[in-house]
Amino acid sequence: MMNLNKNLVFNIFYNNFFPQTTGLGGSPVAGHASDQIETMVPVKDRIIKVTFNADVHASLHWNFRPQQTEIYVVPGETALAFYKAKNPTDKPVIGISTYNVVPFEAGQYFNKIQCFCFEEQRLNPQEEVDMPVFFFIDPEFAEDPKMAKVDVITLSYTFFEAKEGHKLPVPGYN
């Protein structure tokens, strides 16, 4: 992994990796087994609008945007969305993204199966790529009384430049 700076490393860990494993803090849960997907029962009477947001840190000179502004999903069904990124510079650049879900309470139900955000992305000069995110909203979302009035969920990404040759320190380890 790459080293950005200590504050950014902490923020990436706290806002990305920790919530990823716990489902807390508005971040989606990642890494669900395919057997859960195969046994899910869609909640057809609960339609959720998922909107998409894309930001780029000022140090990264990429063009990054969602390819769709919104899609409609029901809890318990998988969905596929795409982002597009372009490196308009004349040098290769490695980016790393963080993400979150709004409202934050919905993050525990937003599950990513595959995502460009799970790994660093290297874009060559002038390269443009489609970046998929394959996800589902857990059917338990429809049973949670705190989610009763939630009809819109926003999935948001921010890309940062990762510096080649620098290693990310793991918090709590020397």
Phi, psi and chi 1 to 4 in degrees:
 res  aa     phi    psi   chi1   chi2   chi3   chi4
   1 MET       -  169.1  -63.2 -174.3   78.7      -
   2 MET  -107.6  156.2  -53.1  -63.0  162.2      -
   3 ASN  -103.4  127.4 -173.9    6.3      -      -
   4 LEU  -102.5  -66.7  -55.0  172.4      -      -
   5 ASN  -169.1  165.4   69.0   43.2      -      -
   6 LYS   -62.1  -41.3  -73.2 -176.1  179.8  179.2
   7 ASN   -66.3  -42.8  -72.1  -24.3      -      -
   8 LEU   -66.5  -39.8 -174.1   53.4      -      -
   9 VAL   -59.2  -47.2  168.5      -      -      -
  10 PHE   -59.9  -46.3  173.7   78.1      -      -
  11 ASN   -62.3  -40.9  -73.3  -25.1      -      -
  12 ILE   -63.2  -45.6  -71.3  171.2      -      -
  13 PHE   -63.1  -50.2  177.1   79.3      -      -
  14 TYR   -66.1  -41.5 -176.9   77.3      -      -
  15 ASN   -88.5  -13.1  -66.5  -39.9      -      -
  16 ASN  -119.4  -64.3 -165.6    8.9      -      -
  17 PHE   -73.4  -44.7  -58.6  112.6      -      -
  18 PHE   -61.9  -52.7  172.8   72.9      -      -
  19 PRO   -64.8  -29.4  -21.6   31.8      -      -
  20 GLN   -57.7  -39.4 -133.8  177.9   51.4      -
  21 THR   -86.6  -19.0   58.3      -      -      -
  22 THR  -108.4  -21.5   62.9      -      -      -
  23 GLY    76.8   13.8      -      -      -      -
  24 LEU  -100.3  160.8  -59.2  174.9      -      -
  25 GLY    77.7   19.9      -      -      -      -
  26 GLY    82.6    5.0      -      -      -      -
  27 SER   -95.3  143.6  -73.8      -      -      -
  28 PRO   -67.4  156.8    3.5   -2.1      -      -
  29 VAL   -87.0  136.5  178.8      -      -      -
  30 ALA  -117.2  161.1      -      -      -      -
  31 GLY    78.7   37.4      -      -      -      -
  32 HIS   -79.8  143.3  -74.4  -89.3      -      -
  33 ALA   -71.1  149.6      -      -      -      -
  34 SER   -65.4  -24.5   60.3      -      -      -
  35 ASP   -65.0  -32.1   59.3  -21.1      -      -
  36 GLN   -65.2  -40.8 -179.7  179.2   -6.0      -
  37 ILE   -64.7  -42.2  -63.4  165.7      -      -
  38 GLU   -66.8  -26.6  -67.3  168.3    6.1      -
  39 THR  -101.2   -0.6   59.8      -      -      -
  40 MET   -67.1  144.9  -74.1 -169.6  -53.2      -
  41 VAL  -112.4  115.9  176.9      -      -      -
  42 PRO   -62.2  143.9  -20.9   31.7      -      -
  43 VAL  -100.3   85.4 -176.5      -      -      -
  44 LYS   -63.6  -24.9  -61.4  -76.3 -171.4 -175.2
  45 ASP   -89.4    8.2   61.5  -16.4      -      -
  46 ARG  -123.6   97.1 -174.0   69.8 -161.0  -82.2
  47 ILE   -97.7  130.1  -61.0  171.9      -      -
  48 ILE  -118.1  132.7  -54.3  -63.3      -      -
  49 LYS   -89.9  123.9  178.3  167.0   79.9  169.5
  50 VAL  -106.2  121.5  177.9      -      -      -
  51 THR  -105.6  159.9   61.8      -      -      -
  52 PHE  -126.7  138.7  -58.5   91.2      -      -
  53 ASN  -130.6  147.9 -178.8   58.0      -      -
  54 ALA  -140.4  131.2      -      -      -      -
  55 ASP  -132.5  157.0  -66.6  -58.2      -      -
  56 VAL  -132.4  131.0  178.6      -      -      -
  57 HIS   -61.2  149.0 -173.6  -92.7      -      -
  58 ALA   -58.6  -25.9      -      -      -      -
  59 SER   -78.8  -12.8   68.9      -      -      -
  60 LEU  -105.1  121.9 -178.9   63.9      -      -
  61 HIS   -97.1   48.2  -58.6  -72.0      -      -
  62 TRP   -98.7  155.6  -78.5    5.7      -      -
  63 ASN   -97.4  125.7  -58.9  -38.0      -      -
  64 PHE  -142.4  126.6  176.8   57.9      -      -
  65 ARG  -155.8  155.1   63.7  178.8  174.0   78.3
  66 PRO   -74.1  146.8   21.8  -26.4      -      -
  67 GLN   -83.7  -14.8  -69.1 -169.2   31.7      -
  68 GLN  -133.8  147.3   63.1  -71.4  -59.4      -
  69 THR   -84.4  -29.1   56.7      -      -      -
  70 GLU  -159.4  155.9   62.5 -169.4   37.8      -
  71 ILE  -140.7  160.2   61.4  174.3      -      -
  72 TYR  -110.7  130.9  -68.0   85.8      -      -
  73 VAL  -133.4  162.7  -59.3      -      -      -
  74 VAL  -118.0  145.2  -61.0      -      -      -
  75 PRO   -55.3  136.0  -26.5   36.3      -      -
  76 GLY    95.0    0.2      -      -      -      -
  77 GLU  -119.3  143.3  -77.2 -172.4  -17.7      -
  78 THR   -78.6  155.4   58.2      -      -      -
  79 ALA  -142.8  154.1      -      -      -      -
  80 LEU  -127.1  129.0 -179.1   62.8      -      -
  81 ALA  -131.0  161.1      -      -      -      -
  82 PHE  -131.4  144.8  -72.5   90.0      -      -
  83 TYR  -114.7  158.6  -77.3   74.7      -      -
  84 LYS  -124.1  135.2 -173.2  173.5  -72.6  -74.6
  85 ALA  -129.3  141.4      -      -      -      -
  86 LYS  -135.7  136.9 -179.6  175.6 -176.8  178.5
  87 ASN   -99.5   99.5  174.3    8.7      -      -
  88 PRO   -82.0    4.0   30.9  -33.5      -      -
  89 THR   -87.0  178.8   71.0      -      -      -
  90 ASP  -101.9   17.7   60.4   -5.8      -      -
  91 LYS  -136.7  152.4   63.9  179.1  177.8  116.1
  92 PRO   -66.0  143.5   -5.5   12.8      -      -
  93 VAL  -136.7  137.2  178.6      -      -      -
  94 ILE  -104.8  129.3  -62.5  172.5      -      -
  95 GLY  -117.9  153.9      -      -      -      -
  96 ILE  -132.6  138.2 -174.4  169.2      -      -
  97 SER  -114.6  150.0   64.8      -      -      -
  98 THR  -114.2  162.6   61.2      -      -      -
  99 TYR  -149.3  161.1   53.3   87.3      -      -
 100 ASN  -156.3  172.4   64.8   26.6      -      -
 101 VAL  -124.9  136.9  170.9      -      -      -
 102 VAL  -124.8  132.1  175.1      -      -      -
 103 PRO   -69.6  148.7   23.5  -29.3      -      -
 104 PHE   -57.1  -36.2  -64.9  116.7      -      -
 105 GLU   -63.6  -22.1  -59.8   80.1   15.4      -
 106 ALA   -80.4  -14.3      -      -      -      -
 107 GLY   -56.7  -34.6      -      -      -      -
 108 GLN   -68.0  -16.8   64.9 -176.5  -41.1      -
 109 TYR  -102.4   -9.8  -62.2  107.6      -      -
 110 PHE   -92.2  111.8 -159.6  101.7      -      -
 111 ASN  -115.8  121.6  -59.5  -85.0      -      -
 112 LYS   -93.4  131.5  -67.4 -176.9 -175.8 -177.3
 113 ILE   -94.0  -48.6  -58.5  161.2      -      -
 114 GLN  -137.6  142.8  -67.2  179.4  -26.9      -
 115 CYS  -159.8  142.0 -177.6      -      -      -
 116 PHE   -59.7  -23.1   62.3   88.6      -      -
 117 CYS   -76.4   -8.2   59.4      -      -      -
 118 PHE   -75.9  -16.2  -66.4  160.9      -      -
 119 GLU  -138.8  159.7  -60.7  176.7  -10.3      -
 120 GLU   -64.7  152.7  -65.6  172.1  -19.7      -
 121 GLN  -120.5  125.7  -59.0  -64.9  -41.6      -
 122 ARG  -105.5  124.2  177.7 -172.3  169.1   99.5
 123 LEU  -117.3  127.8  -64.0 -176.7      -      -
 124 ASN   -75.1  168.5  -70.0  -43.3      -      -
 125 PRO   -54.2  131.2  -23.9   32.5      -      -
 126 GLN    65.4    7.0  -57.3  -57.2  -43.3      -
 127 GLU   -75.6  139.2 -177.4  177.5   12.8      -
 128 GLU  -126.2  132.2 -177.3  173.6   66.4      -
 129 VAL  -133.5  152.8  -64.0      -      -      -
 130 ASP   -92.5  133.8  -67.1  -27.5      -      -
 131 MET  -121.0  109.7  -61.9 -179.1  163.8      -
 132 PRO   -85.0  153.5   30.6  -34.0      -      -
 133 VAL  -134.6  121.0   55.9      -      -      -
 134 PHE  -109.0  122.1 -173.4   43.6      -      -
 135 PHE  -147.7  172.7   67.6   92.5      -      -
 136 PHE  -151.7  157.5   67.0   91.6      -      -
 137 ILE   -99.9  126.5  -63.5  171.8      -      -
 138 ASP   -57.9  136.0 -166.6  -57.4      -      -
 139 PRO   -57.5  -24.4  -17.6   24.6      -      -
 140 GLU   -64.5  -18.0  -68.9 -179.9   10.7      -
 141 PHE   -52.7  -42.8  175.0   92.0      -      -
 142 ALA   -69.5  -18.1      -      -      -      -
 143 GLU   -95.7  -10.9  -61.1  169.9   15.8      -
 144 ASP   -83.9  117.2 -173.7  -19.9      -      -
 145 PRO   -59.9  -27.1   -4.9    6.8      -      -
 146 LYS   -70.9  -17.2  -67.5  179.8  -75.2 -170.6
 147 MET   -99.1    2.0  -61.4  -65.4  109.1      -
 148 ALA   -56.4  -35.4      -      -      -      -
 149 LYS  -101.1    6.9  -66.0 -176.0  179.5 -176.9
 150 VAL   -88.7  111.3  175.4      -      -      -
 151 ASP  -115.7   -9.7  -64.7  -36.8      -      -
 152 VAL  -132.0  131.0  178.2      -      -      -
 153 ILE  -124.1  134.6  -64.5  174.6      -      -
 154 THR  -110.5  127.4  -59.7      -      -      -
 155 LEU  -101.3  121.6  177.7   60.0      -      -
 156 SER  -124.8  136.9 -178.0      -      -      -
 157 TYR  -123.1  147.0  -69.6   93.8      -      -
 158 THR  -130.5  127.1  -58.1      -      -      -
 159 PHE   -96.8  139.9 -104.3  105.1      -      -
 160 PHE  -123.7  154.5  -61.7   86.6      -      -
 161 GLU   -80.9  133.3 -176.7  174.0    0.9      -
 162 ALA   -99.3  133.9      -      -      -      -
 163 LYS   -88.8  121.3  -59.6  -67.7 -176.0 -175.8
 164 GLU   -63.8  139.5 -136.8  171.1  -21.5      -
 165 GLY    89.0   -6.9      -      -      -      -
 166 HIS  -105.3  139.2  -65.9 -159.4      -      -
 167 LYS  -102.3  141.3  -62.7 -169.6 -179.0 -145.4
 168 LEU   -78.1  126.3  -88.9  174.4      -      -
 169 PRO   -74.5  145.6   25.0  -30.0      -      -
 170 VAL   -89.2  121.6  178.0      -      -      -
 171 PRO   -56.1  134.2  -23.1   33.0      -      -
 172 GLY    89.0   -3.5      -      -      -      -
 173 TYR  -123.0  146.6  -65.3   93.6      -      -
 174 ASN   -99.7      -  -68.3  -33.0      -      -
